[in-house]
Amino acid sequence: MITTATQDERTAIAGPVTPDVPAELRRDLLDIARAAIQVAVGLAAGWSLASRIRHAHRSDLRSAVFVTLTHAGELRGCMGTLEPGQPVAQAVAAAAMTATLDDPRFYPVEADELANLDVDVSILGVPVELVAPTDFVPGLDGIVVERGRRLGLLLPEVATDHGWDGERMLGAVCQKAGLRQDAWREPETRCLLFRTVRFGGRVSEGATAH
C-alpha cells in the first residue's frame, strides 16, 4: 500500500506538493548517485560511496526516489522506490545501483558507457488521491496506479516528452501496471498524483572516487 497524505494534509493542500530539497542536499545526492554508479560497474570501492553518504548534507528527509539513466536522450535504466522508508541519501544510492545493474528492461550498464551517460535523481513528494483527470498538470504531476498486486508509475517528464494529457497518462500508466488502458475509471483502481524535485548531469562529471 502506497503511503499518501493524511486527511489533515489533504485539507491543507489543494493537490500534490513539490518536496523541499535544499540546493546543497541536491548536490550531495547527485554526487552519491554518481558514486553509486561507479561502484556498481566496478570503478570505485564501496567505502567511497559510504564516505559520500556519511558526509552528505544532514537532512531528516525520507522520501521515495527514482534514479534515471539516459544515453543521448534514450532511457538506459530507471529504478527506485515508492516508500519513504530510508534516509534520502541511502535511498538514492540504492536506486542508482539498481538502475545501473538491475532494471529488467536492459542489460547491466558497463564501465565504458559511463562517459556517455546522464543521470537524473527524482525526489518524490507525498502522493495524493486523484479526483478527476482534469486535475492532472502535464509536466508537473506524475501518476501512480495501484490495484491489488499490480502497480505502475510514470514520472512527470513522461507527459512532457509525449505531449500527453491526464487521460492519456492514466491509460499509459495502467498499461505499465499490466491493467487495461481504461482500468483507471474503475473504483477498484487507486490513482495518485505526485510531484518531484529532479536534478542531474553527466555520470562522469565530478565522479572521481575519493
PyMOL CGO cylinders between C-alpha atoms (Angstrom):
from pymol import cmd
from pymol.cgo import CYLINDER

trace = [
    CYLINDER, 0.00, 0.00, 0.00, 1.38, 3.38, -1.02, 0.3, 1, 1, 1, 1, 1, 1,
    CYLINDER, 1.38, 3.38, -1.02, 1.61, 5.96, 1.77, 0.3, 1, 1, 1, 1, 1, 1,
    CYLINDER, 1.61, 5.96, 1.77, -0.39, 9.09, 0.94, 0.3, 1, 1, 1, 1, 1, 1,
    CYLINDER, -0.39, 9.09, 0.94, -1.12, 12.40, 2.60, 0.3, 1, 1, 1, 1, 1, 1,
    CYLINDER, -1.12, 12.40, 2.60, -3.19, 12.29, 5.78, 0.3, 1, 1, 1, 1, 1, 1,
    CYLINDER, -3.19, 12.29, 5.78, -6.66, 13.78, 5.93, 0.3, 1, 1, 1, 1, 1, 1,
    CYLINDER, -6.66, 13.78, 5.93, -5.27, 16.90, 7.64, 0.3, 1, 1, 1, 1, 1, 1,
    CYLINDER, -5.27, 16.90, 7.64, -2.59, 17.25, 4.95, 0.3, 1, 1, 1, 1, 1, 1,
    CYLINDER, -2.59, 17.25, 4.95, -5.21, 16.89, 2.19, 0.3, 1, 1, 1, 1, 1, 1,
    CYLINDER, -5.21, 16.89, 2.19, -7.28, 19.60, 3.85, 0.3, 1, 1, 1, 1, 1, 1,
    CYLINDER, -7.28, 19.60, 3.85, -4.25, 21.92, 3.96, 0.3, 1, 1, 1, 1, 1, 1,
    CYLINDER, -4.25, 21.92, 3.96, -3.20, 21.45, 0.32, 0.3, 1, 1, 1, 1, 1, 1,
    CYLINDER, -3.20, 21.45, 0.32, -5.16, 21.57, -2.92, 0.3, 1, 1, 1, 1, 1, 1,
    CYLINDER, -5.16, 21.57, -2.92, -3.06, 18.94, -4.67, 0.3, 1, 1, 1, 1, 1, 1,
    CYLINDER, -3.06, 18.94, -4.67, 0.34, 17.28, -4.79, 0.3, 1, 1, 1, 1, 1, 1,
    CYLINDER, 0.34, 17.28, -4.79, 3.20, 19.29, -3.29, 0.3, 1, 1, 1, 1, 1, 1,
    CYLINDER, 3.20, 19.29, -3.29, 6.76, 19.56, -4.57, 0.3, 1, 1, 1, 1, 1, 1,
    CYLINDER, 6.76, 19.56, -4.57, 9.18, 18.34, -1.87, 0.3, 1, 1, 1, 1, 1, 1,
    CYLINDER, 9.18, 18.34, -1.87, 11.63, 20.79, -0.30, 0.3, 1, 1, 1, 1, 1, 1,
    CYLINDER, 11.63, 20.79, -0.30, 15.17, 19.71, -1.22, 0.3, 1, 1, 1, 1, 1, 1,
    CYLINDER, 15.17, 19.71, -1.22, 17.83, 22.37, -0.50, 0.3, 1, 1, 1, 1, 1, 1,
    CYLINDER, 17.83, 22.37, -0.50, 20.44, 23.07, -3.18, 0.3, 1, 1, 1, 1, 1, 1,
    CYLINDER, 20.44, 23.07, -3.18, 23.29, 21.71, -1.05, 0.3, 1, 1, 1, 1, 1, 1,
    CYLINDER, 23.29, 21.71, -1.05, 21.44, 18.45, -0.50, 0.3, 1, 1, 1, 1, 1, 1,
    CYLINDER, 21.44, 18.45, -0.50, 20.73, 18.17, -4.23, 0.3, 1, 1, 1, 1, 1, 1,
    CYLINDER, 20.73, 18.17, -4.23, 24.44, 18.47, -4.98, 0.3, 1, 1, 1, 1, 1, 1,
    CYLINDER, 24.44, 18.47, -4.98, 25.27, 15.82, -2.39, 0.3, 1, 1, 1, 1, 1, 1,
    CYLINDER, 25.27, 15.82, -2.39, 22.60, 13.43, -3.67, 0.3, 1, 1, 1, 1, 1, 1,
    CYLINDER, 22.60, 13.43, -3.67, 23.77, 13.78, -7.26, 0.3, 1, 1, 1, 1, 1, 1,
    CYLINDER, 23.77, 13.78, -7.26, 27.32, 13.06, -6.11, 0.3, 1, 1, 1, 1, 1, 1,
    CYLINDER, 27.32, 13.06, -6.11, 26.06, 9.99, -4.24, 0.3, 1, 1, 1, 1, 1, 1,
    CYLINDER, 26.06, 9.99, -4.24, 24.21, 8.75, -7.34, 0.3, 1, 1, 1, 1, 1, 1,
    CYLINDER, 24.21, 8.75, -7.34, 27.36, 9.14, -9.45, 0.3, 1, 1, 1, 1, 1, 1,
    CYLINDER, 27.36, 9.14, -9.45, 29.48, 7.33, -6.85, 0.3, 1, 1, 1, 1, 1, 1,
    CYLINDER, 29.48, 7.33, -6.85, 26.95, 4.51, -6.58, 0.3, 1, 1, 1, 1, 1, 1,
    CYLINDER, 26.95, 4.51, -6.58, 27.03, 4.01, -10.35, 0.3, 1, 1, 1, 1, 1, 1,
    CYLINDER, 27.03, 4.01, -10.35, 30.83, 3.87, -10.27, 0.3, 1, 1, 1, 1, 1, 1,
    CYLINDER, 30.83, 3.87, -10.27, 30.73, 1.27, -7.51, 0.3, 1, 1, 1, 1, 1, 1,
    CYLINDER, 30.73, 1.27, -7.51, 28.12, -0.74, -9.40, 0.3, 1, 1, 1, 1, 1, 1,
    CYLINDER, 28.12, -0.74, -9.40, 30.30, -1.04, -12.51, 0.3, 1, 1, 1, 1, 1, 1,
    CYLINDER, 30.30, -1.04, -12.51, 33.46, -1.78, -10.55, 0.3, 1, 1, 1, 1, 1, 1,
    CYLINDER, 33.46, -1.78, -10.55, 35.25, 1.54, -10.97, 0.3, 1, 1, 1, 1, 1, 1,
    CYLINDER, 35.25, 1.54, -10.97, 35.20, 2.50, -7.28, 0.3, 1, 1, 1, 1, 1, 1,
    CYLINDER, 35.20, 2.50, -7.28, 35.27, 0.80, -3.91, 0.3, 1, 1, 1, 1, 1, 1,
    CYLINDER, 35.27, 0.80, -3.91, 32.25, 0.68, -1.64, 0.3, 1, 1, 1, 1, 1, 1,
    CYLINDER, 32.25, 0.68, -1.64, 33.96, 2.81, 1.00, 0.3, 1, 1, 1, 1, 1, 1,
    CYLINDER, 33.96, 2.81, 1.00, 33.97, 5.80, -1.38, 0.3, 1, 1, 1, 1, 1, 1,
    CYLINDER, 33.97, 5.80, -1.38, 30.19, 5.65, -1.61, 0.3, 1, 1, 1, 1, 1, 1,
    CYLINDER, 30.19, 5.65, -1.61, 29.84, 5.16, 2.14, 0.3, 1, 1, 1, 1, 1, 1,
    CYLINDER, 29.84, 5.16, 2.14, 32.03, 8.22, 2.69, 0.3, 1, 1, 1, 1, 1, 1,
    CYLINDER, 32.03, 8.22, 2.69, 29.81, 10.37, 0.48, 0.3, 1, 1, 1, 1, 1, 1,
    CYLINDER, 29.81, 10.37, 0.48, 26.68, 9.19, 2.25, 0.3, 1, 1, 1, 1, 1, 1,
    CYLINDER, 26.68, 9.19, 2.25, 28.24, 9.85, 5.65, 0.3, 1, 1, 1, 1, 1, 1,
    CYLINDER, 28.24, 9.85, 5.65, 29.32, 13.38, 4.71, 0.3, 1, 1, 1, 1, 1, 1,
    CYLINDER, 29.32, 13.38, 4.71, 26.16, 14.36, 2.83, 0.3, 1, 1, 1, 1, 1, 1,
    CYLINDER, 26.16, 14.36, 2.83, 24.26, 17.48, 3.88, 0.3, 1, 1, 1, 1, 1, 1,
    CYLINDER, 24.26, 17.48, 3.88, 22.46, 16.50, 7.06, 0.3, 1, 1, 1, 1, 1, 1,
    CYLINDER, 22.46, 16.50, 7.06, 18.77, 16.09, 6.48, 0.3, 1, 1, 1, 1, 1, 1,
    CYLINDER, 18.77, 16.09, 6.48, 15.89, 14.26, 8.13, 0.3, 1, 1, 1, 1, 1, 1,
    CYLINDER, 15.89, 14.26, 8.13, 14.25, 13.87, 4.73, 0.3, 1, 1, 1, 1, 1, 1,
    CYLINDER, 14.25, 13.87, 4.73, 12.88, 10.41, 3.99, 0.3, 1, 1, 1, 1, 1, 1,
    CYLINDER, 12.88, 10.41, 3.99, 11.39, 10.23, 0.55, 0.3, 1, 1, 1, 1, 1, 1,
    CYLINDER, 11.39, 10.23, 0.55, 10.51, 7.96, -2.31, 0.3, 1, 1, 1, 1, 1, 1,
    CYLINDER, 10.51, 7.96, -2.31, 13.18, 8.36, -5.01, 0.3, 1, 1, 1, 1, 1, 1,
    CYLINDER, 13.18, 8.36, -5.01, 13.92, 7.32, -8.57, 0.3, 1, 1, 1, 1, 1, 1,
    CYLINDER, 13.92, 7.32, -8.57, 17.19, 7.42, -10.47, 0.3, 1, 1, 1, 1, 1, 1,
    CYLINDER, 17.19, 7.42, -10.47, 17.10, 7.59, -14.27, 0.3, 1, 1, 1, 1, 1, 1,
    CYLINDER, 17.10, 7.59, -14.27, 19.98, 6.84, -16.64, 0.3, 1, 1, 1, 1, 1, 1,
    CYLINDER, 19.98, 6.84, -16.64, 19.86, 8.01, -20.26, 0.3, 1, 1, 1, 1, 1, 1,
    CYLINDER, 19.86, 8.01, -20.26, 22.13, 7.82, -23.29, 0.3, 1, 1, 1, 1, 1, 1,
    CYLINDER, 22.13, 7.82, -23.29, 21.65, 10.51, -25.95, 0.3, 1, 1, 1, 1, 1, 1,
    CYLINDER, 21.65, 10.51, -25.95, 18.15, 11.09, -24.58, 0.3, 1, 1, 1, 1, 1, 1,
    CYLINDER, 18.15, 11.09, -24.58, 17.21, 7.39, -24.69, 0.3, 1, 1, 1, 1, 1, 1,
    CYLINDER, 17.21, 7.39, -24.69, 16.35, 5.54, -21.48, 0.3, 1, 1, 1, 1, 1, 1,
    CYLINDER, 16.35, 5.54, -21.48, 19.13, 3.26, -20.21, 0.3, 1, 1, 1, 1, 1, 1,
    CYLINDER, 19.13, 3.26, -20.21, 17.73, 2.43, -16.79, 0.3, 1, 1, 1, 1, 1, 1,
    CYLINDER, 17.73, 2.43, -16.79, 15.27, 3.76, -14.24, 0.3, 1, 1, 1, 1, 1, 1,
    CYLINDER, 15.27, 3.76, -14.24, 14.61, 2.28, -10.82, 0.3, 1, 1, 1, 1, 1, 1,
    CYLINDER, 14.61, 2.28, -10.82, 13.54, 3.49, -7.40, 0.3, 1, 1, 1, 1, 1, 1,
    CYLINDER, 13.54, 3.49, -7.40, 11.12, 3.11, -4.55, 0.3, 1, 1, 1, 1, 1, 1,
    CYLINDER, 11.12, 3.11, -4.55, 7.68, 4.46, -3.75, 0.3, 1, 1, 1, 1, 1, 1,
    CYLINDER, 7.68, 4.46, -3.75, 8.03, 4.09, 0.01, 0.3, 1, 1, 1, 1, 1, 1,
    CYLINDER, 8.03, 4.09, 0.01, 9.92, 6.70, 2.06, 0.3, 1, 1, 1, 1, 1, 1,
    CYLINDER, 9.92, 6.70, 2.06, 11.45, 4.10, 4.35, 0.3, 1, 1, 1, 1, 1, 1,
    CYLINDER, 11.45, 4.10, 4.35, 15.13, 5.12, 4.18, 0.3, 1, 1, 1, 1, 1, 1,
    CYLINDER, 15.13, 5.12, 4.18, 17.01, 8.38, 4.68, 0.3, 1, 1, 1, 1, 1, 1,
    CYLINDER, 17.01, 8.38, 4.68, 17.15, 10.01, 1.27, 0.3, 1, 1, 1, 1, 1, 1,
    CYLINDER, 17.15, 10.01, 1.27, 20.94, 9.58, 0.82, 0.3, 1, 1, 1, 1, 1, 1,
    CYLINDER, 20.94, 9.58, 0.82, 20.73, 5.80, 1.24, 0.3, 1, 1, 1, 1, 1, 1,
    CYLINDER, 20.73, 5.80, 1.24, 17.63, 5.64, -0.94, 0.3, 1, 1, 1, 1, 1, 1,
    CYLINDER, 17.63, 5.64, -0.94, 19.38, 7.47, -3.79, 0.3, 1, 1, 1, 1, 1, 1,
    CYLINDER, 19.38, 7.47, -3.79, 22.44, 5.22, -3.54, 0.3, 1, 1, 1, 1, 1, 1,
    CYLINDER, 22.44, 5.22, -3.54, 20.30, 2.08, -3.67, 0.3, 1, 1, 1, 1, 1, 1,
    CYLINDER, 20.30, 2.08, -3.67, 18.21, 3.37, -6.59, 0.3, 1, 1, 1, 1, 1, 1,
    CYLINDER, 18.21, 3.37, -6.59, 21.30, 4.36, -8.56, 0.3, 1, 1, 1, 1, 1, 1,
    CYLINDER, 21.30, 4.36, -8.56, 22.90, 0.94, -8.15, 0.3, 1, 1, 1, 1, 1, 1,
    CYLINDER, 22.90, 0.94, -8.15, 19.66, -0.82, -9.07, 0.3, 1, 1, 1, 1, 1, 1,
    CYLINDER, 19.66, -0.82, -9.07, 19.13, 1.36, -12.15, 0.3, 1, 1, 1, 1, 1, 1,
    CYLINDER, 19.13, 1.36, -12.15, 22.69, 0.55, -13.22, 0.3, 1, 1, 1, 1, 1, 1,
    CYLINDER, 22.69, 0.55, -13.22, 22.56, -3.21, -12.77, 0.3, 1, 1, 1, 1, 1, 1,
    CYLINDER, 22.56, -3.21, -12.77, 19.02, -4.49, -12.25, 0.3, 1, 1, 1, 1, 1, 1,
    CYLINDER, 19.02, -4.49, -12.25, 16.50, -2.72, -14.47, 0.3, 1, 1, 1, 1, 1, 1,
    CYLINDER, 16.50, -2.72, -14.47, 14.88, -5.81, -16.07, 0.3, 1, 1, 1, 1, 1, 1,
    CYLINDER, 14.88, -5.81, -16.07, 14.31, -3.92, -19.34, 0.3, 1, 1, 1, 1, 1, 1,
    CYLINDER, 14.31, -3.92, -19.34, 18.02, -3.52, -20.04, 0.3, 1, 1, 1, 1, 1, 1,
    CYLINDER, 18.02, -3.52, -20.04, 21.30, -5.36, -19.75, 0.3, 1, 1, 1, 1, 1, 1,
    CYLINDER, 21.30, -5.36, -19.75, 23.56, -4.08, -16.93, 0.3, 1, 1, 1, 1, 1, 1,
    CYLINDER, 23.56, -4.08, -16.93, 25.48, -0.88, -17.58, 0.3, 1, 1, 1, 1, 1, 1,
    CYLINDER, 25.48, -0.88, -17.58, 29.17, -1.39, -18.27, 0.3, 1, 1, 1, 1, 1, 1,
    CYLINDER, 29.17, -1.39, -18.27, 32.07, 0.80, -17.19, 0.3, 1, 1, 1, 1, 1, 1,
    CYLINDER, 32.07, 0.80, -17.19, 32.89, 2.05, -20.68, 0.3, 1, 1, 1, 1, 1, 1,
    CYLINDER, 32.89, 2.05, -20.68, 29.38, 3.52, -21.04, 0.3, 1, 1, 1, 1, 1, 1,
    CYLINDER, 29.38, 3.52, -21.04, 29.67, 6.00, -18.18, 0.3, 1, 1, 1, 1, 1, 1,
    CYLINDER, 29.67, 6.00, -18.18, 31.31, 8.80, -20.17, 0.3, 1, 1, 1, 1, 1, 1,
    CYLINDER, 31.31, 8.80, -20.17, 28.20, 8.98, -22.38, 0.3, 1, 1, 1, 1, 1, 1,
    CYLINDER, 28.20, 8.98, -22.38, 25.51, 8.54, -19.74, 0.3, 1, 1, 1, 1, 1, 1,
    CYLINDER, 25.51, 8.54, -19.74, 23.39, 11.15, -17.97, 0.3, 1, 1, 1, 1, 1, 1,
    CYLINDER, 23.39, 11.15, -17.97, 21.89, 10.58, -14.54, 0.3, 1, 1, 1, 1, 1, 1,
    CYLINDER, 21.89, 10.58, -14.54, 18.81, 12.25, -13.07, 0.3, 1, 1, 1, 1, 1, 1,
    CYLINDER, 18.81, 12.25, -13.07, 17.62, 11.97, -9.48, 0.3, 1, 1, 1, 1, 1, 1,
    CYLINDER, 17.62, 11.97, -9.48, 13.91, 12.43, -8.76, 0.3, 1, 1, 1, 1, 1, 1,
    CYLINDER, 13.91, 12.43, -8.76, 12.81, 13.08, -5.18, 0.3, 1, 1, 1, 1, 1, 1,
    CYLINDER, 12.81, 13.08, -5.18, 9.08, 12.38, -4.91, 0.3, 1, 1, 1, 1, 1, 1,
    CYLINDER, 9.08, 12.38, -4.91, 6.59, 14.30, -2.83, 0.3, 1, 1, 1, 1, 1, 1,
    CYLINDER, 6.59, 14.30, -2.83, 3.81, 12.58, -0.90, 0.3, 1, 1, 1, 1, 1, 1,
    CYLINDER, 3.81, 12.58, -0.90, 1.16, 11.24, -3.33, 0.3, 1, 1, 1, 1, 1, 1,
    CYLINDER, 1.16, 11.24, -3.33, -2.43, 12.45, -3.09, 0.3, 1, 1, 1, 1, 1, 1,
    CYLINDER, -2.43, 12.45, -3.09, -5.55, 10.82, -4.44, 0.3, 1, 1, 1, 1, 1, 1,
    CYLINDER, -5.55, 10.82, -4.44, -6.57, 11.83, -7.97, 0.3, 1, 1, 1, 1, 1, 1,
    CYLINDER, -6.57, 11.83, -7.97, -10.10, 13.20, -8.03, 0.3, 1, 1, 1, 1, 1, 1,
    CYLINDER, -10.10, 13.20, -8.03, -10.51, 13.82, -11.78, 0.3, 1, 1, 1, 1, 1, 1,
    CYLINDER, -10.51, 13.82, -11.78, -8.23, 13.55, -14.83, 0.3, 1, 1, 1, 1, 1, 1,
    CYLINDER, -8.23, 13.55, -14.83, -8.56, 17.31, -15.28, 0.3, 1, 1, 1, 1, 1, 1,
    CYLINDER, -8.56, 17.31, -15.28, -6.63, 17.73, -12.01, 0.3, 1, 1, 1, 1, 1, 1,
    CYLINDER, -6.63, 17.73, -12.01, -3.51, 16.39, -13.74, 0.3, 1, 1, 1, 1, 1, 1,
    CYLINDER, -3.51, 16.39, -13.74, -0.99, 19.10, -14.68, 0.3, 1, 1, 1, 1, 1, 1,
    CYLINDER, -0.99, 19.10, -14.68, 1.26, 17.94, -17.55, 0.3, 1, 1, 1, 1, 1, 1,
    CYLINDER, 1.26, 17.94, -17.55, 4.94, 18.38, -16.83, 0.3, 1, 1, 1, 1, 1, 1,
    CYLINDER, 4.94, 18.38, -16.83, 4.40, 18.81, -13.09, 0.3, 1, 1, 1, 1, 1, 1,
    CYLINDER, 4.40, 18.81, -13.09, 2.44, 15.75, -11.98, 0.3, 1, 1, 1, 1, 1, 1,
    CYLINDER, 2.44, 15.75, -11.98, 3.49, 12.12, -12.00, 0.3, 1, 1, 1, 1, 1, 1,
    CYLINDER, 3.49, 12.12, -12.00, 0.90, 9.36, -11.71, 0.3, 1, 1, 1, 1, 1, 1,
    CYLINDER, 0.90, 9.36, -11.71, 0.71, 6.08, -9.81, 0.3, 1, 1, 1, 1, 1, 1,
    CYLINDER, 0.71, 6.08, -9.81, -1.97, 3.42, -10.24, 0.3, 1, 1, 1, 1, 1, 1,
    CYLINDER, -1.97, 3.42, -10.24, -2.40, 0.60, -7.76, 0.3, 1, 1, 1, 1, 1, 1,
    CYLINDER, -2.40, 0.60, -7.76, -4.77, -2.38, -7.93, 0.3, 1, 1, 1, 1, 1, 1,
    CYLINDER, -4.77, -2.38, -7.93, -4.18, -5.47, -5.87, 0.3, 1, 1, 1, 1, 1, 1,
    CYLINDER, -4.18, -5.47, -5.87, -0.60, -6.54, -6.50, 0.3, 1, 1, 1, 1, 1, 1,
    CYLINDER, -0.60, -6.54, -6.50, -0.34, -4.52, -9.69, 0.3, 1, 1, 1, 1, 1, 1,
    CYLINDER, -0.34, -4.52, -9.69, 1.32, -1.13, -9.59, 0.3, 1, 1, 1, 1, 1, 1,
    CYLINDER, 1.32, -1.13, -9.59, 2.57, 1.30, -12.20, 0.3, 1, 1, 1, 1, 1, 1,
    CYLINDER, 2.57, 1.30, -12.20, 4.28, 4.69, -12.07, 0.3, 1, 1, 1, 1, 1, 1,
    CYLINDER, 4.28, 4.69, -12.07, 5.15, 7.36, -14.61, 0.3, 1, 1, 1, 1, 1, 1,
    CYLINDER, 5.15, 7.36, -14.61, 7.33, 10.33, -13.68, 0.3, 1, 1, 1, 1, 1, 1,
    CYLINDER, 7.33, 10.33, -13.68, 6.17, 13.86, -14.62, 0.3, 1, 1, 1, 1, 1, 1,
    CYLINDER, 6.17, 13.86, -14.62, 8.53, 14.27, -17.56, 0.3, 1, 1, 1, 1, 1, 1,
    CYLINDER, 8.53, 14.27, -17.56, 6.83, 11.41, -19.45, 0.3, 1, 1, 1, 1, 1, 1,
    CYLINDER, 6.83, 11.41, -19.45, 3.79, 13.59, -20.19, 0.3, 1, 1, 1, 1, 1, 1,
    CYLINDER, 3.79, 13.59, -20.19, 6.02, 16.40, -21.44, 0.3, 1, 1, 1, 1, 1, 1,
    CYLINDER, 6.02, 16.40, -21.44, 8.08, 14.07, -23.63, 0.3, 1, 1, 1, 1, 1, 1,
    CYLINDER, 8.08, 14.07, -23.63, 4.97, 12.61, -25.30, 0.3, 1, 1, 1, 1, 1, 1,
    CYLINDER, 4.97, 12.61, -25.30, 2.57, 15.56, -25.16, 0.3, 1, 1, 1, 1, 1, 1,
    CYLINDER, 2.57, 15.56, -25.16, 0.05, 13.59, -23.07, 0.3, 1, 1, 1, 1, 1, 1,
    CYLINDER, 0.05, 13.59, -23.07, -2.90, 14.93, -21.10, 0.3, 1, 1, 1, 1, 1, 1,
    CYLINDER, -2.90, 14.93, -21.10, -4.24, 13.35, -17.92, 0.3, 1, 1, 1, 1, 1, 1,
    CYLINDER, -4.24, 13.35, -17.92, -6.35, 10.67, -19.57, 0.3, 1, 1, 1, 1, 1, 1,
    CYLINDER, -6.35, 10.67, -19.57, -3.56, 9.56, -21.90, 0.3, 1, 1, 1, 1, 1, 1,
    CYLINDER, -3.56, 9.56, -21.90, -1.12, 9.48, -19.00, 0.3, 1, 1, 1, 1, 1, 1,
    CYLINDER, -1.12, 9.48, -19.00, -3.55, 7.40, -16.93, 0.3, 1, 1, 1, 1, 1, 1,
    CYLINDER, -3.55, 7.40, -16.93, -4.06, 4.96, -19.79, 0.3, 1, 1, 1, 1, 1, 1,
    CYLINDER, -4.06, 4.96, -19.79, -0.32, 4.55, -20.22, 0.3, 1, 1, 1, 1, 1, 1,
    CYLINDER, -0.32, 4.55, -20.22, 0.38, 4.00, -16.54, 0.3, 1, 1, 1, 1, 1, 1,
    CYLINDER, 0.38, 4.00, -16.54, -2.42, 1.41, -16.36, 0.3, 1, 1, 1, 1, 1, 1,
    CYLINDER, -2.42, 1.41, -16.36, -0.82, -0.46, -19.25, 0.3, 1, 1, 1, 1, 1, 1,
    CYLINDER, -0.82, -0.46, -19.25, 2.55, -0.28, -17.48, 0.3, 1, 1, 1, 1, 1, 1,
    CYLINDER, 2.55, -0.28, -17.48, 0.91, -1.89, -14.43, 0.3, 1, 1, 1, 1, 1, 1,
    CYLINDER, 0.91, -1.89, -14.43, -0.45, -4.72, -16.60, 0.3, 1, 1, 1, 1, 1, 1,
    CYLINDER, -0.45, -4.72, -16.60, -4.01, -3.41, -16.46, 0.3, 1, 1, 1, 1, 1, 1,
    CYLINDER, -4.01, -3.41, -16.46, -6.44, -2.48, -19.20, 0.3, 1, 1, 1, 1, 1, 1,
    CYLINDER, -6.44, -2.48, -19.20, -5.89, 1.02, -20.55, 0.3, 1, 1, 1, 1, 1, 1,
    CYLINDER, -5.89, 1.02, -20.55, -9.21, 2.21, -19.10, 0.3, 1, 1, 1, 1, 1, 1,
    CYLINDER, -9.21, 2.21, -19.10, -8.80, 0.47, -15.73, 0.3, 1, 1, 1, 1, 1, 1,
    CYLINDER, -8.80, 0.47, -15.73, -8.28, 3.86, -14.05, 0.3, 1, 1, 1, 1, 1, 1,
    CYLINDER, -8.28, 3.86, -14.05, -12.01, 4.51, -14.49, 0.3, 1, 1, 1, 1, 1, 1,
    CYLINDER, -12.01, 4.51, -14.49, -12.91, 1.58, -12.20, 0.3, 1, 1, 1, 1, 1, 1,
    CYLINDER, -12.91, 1.58, -12.20, -13.34, 2.10, -8.44, 0.3, 1, 1, 1, 1, 1, 1,
    CYLINDER, -13.34, 2.10, -8.44, -11.04, -0.85, -7.66, 0.3, 1, 1, 1, 1, 1, 1,
    CYLINDER, -11.04, -0.85, -7.66, -8.10, 1.05, -9.17, 0.3, 1, 1, 1, 1, 1, 1,
    CYLINDER, -8.10, 1.05, -9.17, -6.39, 3.58, -6.95, 0.3, 1, 1, 1, 1, 1, 1,
    CYLINDER, -6.39, 3.58, -6.95, -4.97, 6.63, -8.78, 0.3, 1, 1, 1, 1, 1, 1,
    CYLINDER, -4.97, 6.63, -8.78, -2.49, 9.04, -7.21, 0.3, 1, 1, 1, 1, 1, 1,
    CYLINDER, -2.49, 9.04, -7.21, -0.69, 12.22, -8.22, 0.3, 1, 1, 1, 1, 1, 1,
    CYLINDER, -0.69, 12.22, -8.22, 2.74, 13.32, -7.02, 0.3, 1, 1, 1, 1, 1, 1,
    CYLINDER, 2.74, 13.32, -7.02, 5.32, 15.99, -7.82, 0.3, 1, 1, 1, 1, 1, 1,
    CYLINDER, 5.32, 15.99, -7.82, 9.08, 15.77, -7.84, 0.3, 1, 1, 1, 1, 1, 1,
    CYLINDER, 9.08, 15.77, -7.84, 12.30, 17.67, -7.49, 0.3, 1, 1, 1, 1, 1, 1,
    CYLINDER, 12.30, 17.67, -7.49, 14.52, 16.49, -10.35, 0.3, 1, 1, 1, 1, 1, 1,
    CYLINDER, 14.52, 16.49, -10.35, 18.19, 17.25, -10.89, 0.3, 1, 1, 1, 1, 1, 1,
    CYLINDER, 18.19, 17.25, -10.89, 21.09, 15.61, -12.67, 0.3, 1, 1, 1, 1, 1, 1,
    CYLINDER, 21.09, 15.61, -12.67, 24.03, 15.79, -15.04, 0.3, 1, 1, 1, 1, 1, 1,
    CYLINDER, 24.03, 15.79, -15.04, 26.66, 13.62, -16.70, 0.3, 1, 1, 1, 1, 1, 1,
    CYLINDER, 26.66, 13.62, -16.70, 27.53, 10.47, -14.79, 0.3, 1, 1, 1, 1, 1, 1,
    CYLINDER, 27.53, 10.47, -14.79, 31.26, 11.03, -15.29, 0.3, 1, 1, 1, 1, 1, 1,
    CYLINDER, 31.26, 11.03, -15.29, 31.25, 14.67, -14.18, 0.3, 1, 1, 1, 1, 1, 1,
    CYLINDER, 31.25, 14.67, -14.18, 32.78, 15.06, -10.73, 0.3, 1, 1, 1, 1, 1, 1,
    CYLINDER, 32.78, 15.06, -10.73, 32.57, 11.32, -10.17, 0.3, 1, 1, 1, 1, 1, 1,
    CYLINDER, 32.57, 11.32, -10.17, 36.20, 10.58, -9.33, 0.3, 1, 1, 1, 1, 1, 1,
    CYLINDER, 36.20, 10.58, -9.33, 36.35, 8.24, -6.35, 0.3, 1, 1, 1, 1, 1, 1,
    CYLINDER, 36.35, 8.24, -6.35, 37.67, 9.57, -3.07, 0.3, 1, 1, 1, 1, 1, 1,
]
cmd.load_cgo(trace, "trace")
